[in-house]
């Protein structure tokens, strides 16, 4: 009875979200042909919208579209790169929008180039609806408990206020700040899972794998309520999946998306990654002998992302899946990889902490944090201007307060940051033991 009451209150608070979820659930009952037909209509519509309503796309697409043809061949359109988003963010925004109703998001800068973007409440609610649909593939039902282990400090809002506790209770969802951890915290987190008894766990692959390792090594029994573990935000390796499945006794589902384009794909119970073609148009193109993923959001009319080179590699797969889903399949290639920073006091700090230290700073083209010594972090910057003494002091103080009081920050201004042999840019590197 309490579960039904809480869920009813949550649905009432988020009517748009659950209305969108109903639409998404209907879409997955369509045939493959119906879905692809819908995708083509949505693709033409978003291209038309971008061309007719944003200064940037109007100028960029004019050579290919002329005065706006009704039929669009997407392959004629140029690729959108991160540098262009950074440089032309405001021109990519649709005309006649009240900016006071918009919010600004920041990517993790996984390619070493942090991207900021505008979004509205509709995008936020659609993102959550898409996540709910993915969760349901595990057997989870809306209203059942979810426990998040989140590695991005800036996403954790509301503190421990009474109103936040009430909202979390009604939403049946809690989030643990997991941007850093010690063995003591791993012990406490394992204990919290036992007492909270969630149905789903969700978090960054590295954090979940470390927690799983601790649980296995200390023979801690997990509650039977857990139906699935959702790994997100970074590459999920086979050894990490194995640890999680052993520790939590359930299936691990790999999600794929980004802050600027969420809900790109998710893994089903048969281990295949399905592309949500009702939300994105996904291409795999060959760049320098690498299959790169190029993504178009079919739903973002505030700041369209069309043929966006997201910085990951992968390819589309032919055929169907035994799960019966009409959504086509894909597989990821070698993706970006980053390290956990370890301090002299024994603390492990998640890479996303350092990524988001630079949120909101302008003029930064590329960056890379390197730990060559236990008590020293070097920040290499490719920037159009030097950081002010005030900003440097604030960054240094933040690291000493939140990471380790003995940690020294050194900033170097460089002309370029070299990529790895595979062409990737690692933005957090640890060279210490």
N, C-alpha and C positions, 0 to 999 in steps of 0.2 A: 504493500500500500504506500509506504514512504517513497519507494523507488518510483512508482507511477506519479506521485504528487510532485516529486522533484523534477522528473522529466517533463511533466506538463508545464511547470513553471519555467523551465529552461526553454522549451519550444515557444512559449508565449513571449519570452524576452527576445528571442531570435527568430522571429517569424520568417524573415527573408531567408535566413540560412536554411531552415528546414523546408521552405518552399523550393529553394534551389536544389536541395538534396533530393526531393521527390522527382524533380526534373532529371537529375543525373541518374537516379535509379531507373527511371523509365528509359533513358537512352541506352542503358546496357541490356535492355530487352529487345532492342532493334537488331535486325540482321546486319551482317558485315556490309552488305551493299547499301542498306539504308543509312548506316552510320557514315560511310564514305561519301554518300550523296549529301548528307547534312554537312559534313566537313567542307566539301567544295563550295557549298552555298555560303557557309560562314566565312570561308577564306576570301571569297570575292567580296563579301560585305565588309570585312575589316580592311581590306585594301582600298575599297572605295571610300570608306570612312576616313582612313588616314590621308588619302590623297586630297580629299575635299575639305578636310577640317584641321589639318596640321600644317604649319608653314614648312617644316622640315621635309616631310614626305611629299608635299606638293612639288617642291623644287626638285627633290631627288628622283621622283618617279616620272616627272614630265617627259623626259626623253623616251621612256618605255610606254607610257600610257597616253601621251598626247593630251587631249582634253578630257580624258576619263572614259575609256572604253568600257562597255558593259561586261565583256569577257576578259579575264585576266589570265595570262600565262605566268605563273609565279616564277618560273625559271628565268624570265626576262628581267626580273627585278634584282637590283644590287643587294649584296649581303650587308647587314648591319653589324658593325664591329663595336667593341666596347669603347674604343677611343672616340667614336662618333657620338655614342650616348653621353659620355662625359662632357664632350664639347658642345653638344646641341640639345641638352636635356630640355631646356625651356621651349625651344622651337618644336620639340616632339610632342608637346602638350597640346591637346585639342583646344581649339578656340572657344571663347565664350564660356569658359568654366570659371567658377568662383573659387579662387585659390584658397580662400579661407575655409572651404569645405574639404580640402585635400590634405593628405599627409605625405611626408617624405620618408621613403625607405632607403636603406643602404645595404648593398650586397656585402658578402664577406670578403670580396676581393680575392677570390680563389685563384684567379689568374694573375694576381699581383696588381690589378687595376680595379680599385674600388669604384662601384657605380652607384649613384644615387638616382632615385626615380620618384615620380608622383603616383599616388594611388588614392582611391576613395573607399568608402565603407563597403560598397558593393563588391569590390575585388576582395576585400578582407572576408566578407561573408561567403563568397563563392569559394575562396580558398579553404575555409573551414568545412564547407559542405563537401568539397572534393575529398578532403582528408577523411571525413566521416564515411564516404562511400568506400574508400580504400580500407578503412578499419573493418567495415562489414564483411570484407572478403575473408577475414579471420574467424568469423562467427560472432564478433562483437555486435551488440545492439545499442542504438543511441540511448544514453542514460546510464550505461554501465561504466564503471570506474576506469579512468586512464591515469597513468603516472608517467610524467615526462621528466627526462634527465636532459636539461638543456644547457648547451655550452656557450651561449651568447648572453653575456651579462646585461646588455642593453634591452633584451627582450623581457627581462624579469621586472615587472612593474607591480606597484601596489603594496609592496612590503608585506607586513603581517597585520594590516589593518583589519578591523572587524568586517567592513564591507567586502573586502577581498575574500576573507574566510567564508562569508555567506555565499558569495558568487561561486567560489570553488566547490562548496558543498552542493549547491543547486546544479552546477554543471557536471558534478561527479568527475572532476579533473583537477589534478594537482601538478605543480611543476617544481622540481628541485634544481637549484642553480648548480650545474656540474661543470663549470668552466675550470675548476681546479679540484684536486682531491688528494687525500692522504689515506692511509690504511684505516685510520679511525673513522673517516667519513665513509669509506666503503663499508665498514662494519655497520655504521649507523643506517646507511641506505638499505642494506640487506635487511636489517631489522624493521625498517619502515615498510618495506614491501610485505614482510610477513604480517605486520599489524594492519596495514591499509587494505591488503588483499585486492589489488587491482585486477581488472580483466585484461588490460593491455598495458604494455610498457613501450615507451617510445623515446628515442634519443640518438645521439651521435654514436656512430659505430665504435669509435675508440673508447668512449666512456663505458658503453654497455659491455664491451669485451673485457675491460679491466674489472668491472663489477662482477661479471660472470666468472672470471678467473679467481677472484677473491672468494666467491661463494663456493666454487668447486674445491679450492684448496682448504677451506675451513669447514667443508661438509655441512653447509647451511641448507636446510630444506626450504624450498620455496612453496608458497601456497598453490593449491591446485586450481585456484580461480583463474590463473594467467592462461589466456588462450593464444596470445600472440605477442611477439616482440617486433616493433617496427623500427628499422634502422634507417636513419636519414642524415642528410647534410654532408656526407662524405662517402668515400669509397668503402664498400663492405667487402672484406676479404674472406676467403673460405675458412681460414683458421678462426676468424672472429665469429663467423656464423656457427661453427661447430661448438665453440665455447658457450655461446648464448643458448643454443639448443640443449646442451648438456645441463647447464645451470638452471634454466627456467622450465625445461621439460615441455617445450612447445615449438611451433613453427616460427621461423624468423622471416619477416617480409621486408624486402629491400624497396625503399621508395626512391623516386628520382624527381627532383624539381629544384627550383631556385627561388630566391626571394622575388626577383623580377618576374619570373614565370613559374608559378607553383603548379603542382599536380600534373607533371608531364607523364609519368608512368609509375606503375607499382607492380610488384611481384604477386602472383597468385599462389594458391596452395600447391600447384604443380611445379613451382620454381621458375616460371616464365615471367618476364617483364612485359607488361601490356601497356601500350601507348593509349592515353585517353584522347582519342581523336575527336571527342565532342568538346575538348578544351584547347587542344593544340594541333598544329600541323607540323610534323617532324620530317626533316630531310637528313640524309646522310650523304655528305659530299666529300670528295677526295681533295685534300689540301696537302701538298708536299708528301704524298704517299701515305697519308693518314686519313681515316674515315672520320670526319668531323661532323658533329651534330649541329644542325641549323634549325632553329625553332621559331615558329610563329604562334603568338598567343591569339586565339580566336575570340577572346572575351574582353580584352582590355581596350576600352575606347577612350580612356582618360589619357594614357600615354602609350600608344601602340608599340609593340615589339614585333617587327615583321622581318623574317629571314635573319634572325639574330644568331650570330656565332657565339654560343654560350661558353666556349672554351673546353668542351669535353669531346671525347671521341666515342664512337659507337656505330652501330649499323642496324638497319631494319631487318627483320627475319620474315621469311615466307611461311605460309602454312597456318594451321589452326592449333589450338591448345586443347588438351583433354579436359580442361576446366569448363569448356563450353563458352567462354567469353568471346563476344564478337570483336573485341578490341584487338588490333594487330599486335605483333610482338617486336621486341627490340632486344639488343644486348649491348652492354657497355664495353668500351675498350679500356685502355689504360688511362686513368683519370689523374687529376692533380692529387698530390700527396704531401702531407705536412707533418711536422713532428710535435710531440709534447715537450714542453720546457720543464726541466727538473731543477729545483733550487737546492742550495746548500742545506736548508732546513728540512729537506725531505719532501717538499711539496711538489706535486705535478700540476702544471698549468696547461689547460687546453689551448690549442692554437687560436681558436676564435677570440680569445681574450685579447691577444695582440692585434688581430685583424681590426677589431672595432675600436682600438685606441685612437685610430685616425679618422673616425667618422666625423663628417662635417668640415674637415679641413680641405681647402681648395688648393689647386695648383699642383697636387701630387699626381704624377703620371704613373709611377711604379714604386713599389716598396718591397723590402724583404728584411725580416728579423732573423738574426743569426746569433746563436749561443755558442761561442767558442770557449768560454770560461764559465765556471759554475755561477759566479756572481757578476756576470756581465752580459748585457744584451746589446748587440750592435744593430742599429736601424740604418739600412742603406736606402737612400731616397733618390729617385729621379724626379726632380721638381722644378717648376718654372721659377720658384723663389725660395729663399731660405725661411725656415720656421722662425718666428719671433722668439726672443728670449723668454717671454711670458709663456708661450705654448710649450717650449722645451722644458721649462721649469715645472709646468703642470703635468706633462707626460712623465717626467722623472719622479715627481712626487707621487703620482698615481701608482707607478710600478713599485716604488718603495713601500707604499702603504698597503697595496692590495696583493702584491706578489711576494716580495721579500725585502726587508729593510736594508739588506746588504747588496741588493741588485743595483748595478750601475748601468745607466743608459748612455750609449755613445751613438751619435748621429753622424753619418758620412753622406756627403752629396756626391753622387756618381753620375756618369754619362749614360750608362746602361747597366741592366741587370741580366746576366746571361741565363739562358734557359737550360734545362736538363737535356740529355741526349734525345729523349723522346719528344722534346719540344715544349715541355710543360714548364711552368714557372712555379717554383716552390716559394711560398711567402713566409713560412716559419721553419727554420732549420736548426736542429740541435747537433752540434759536433762533439759534445761532451759524452762521457760514459753514462 
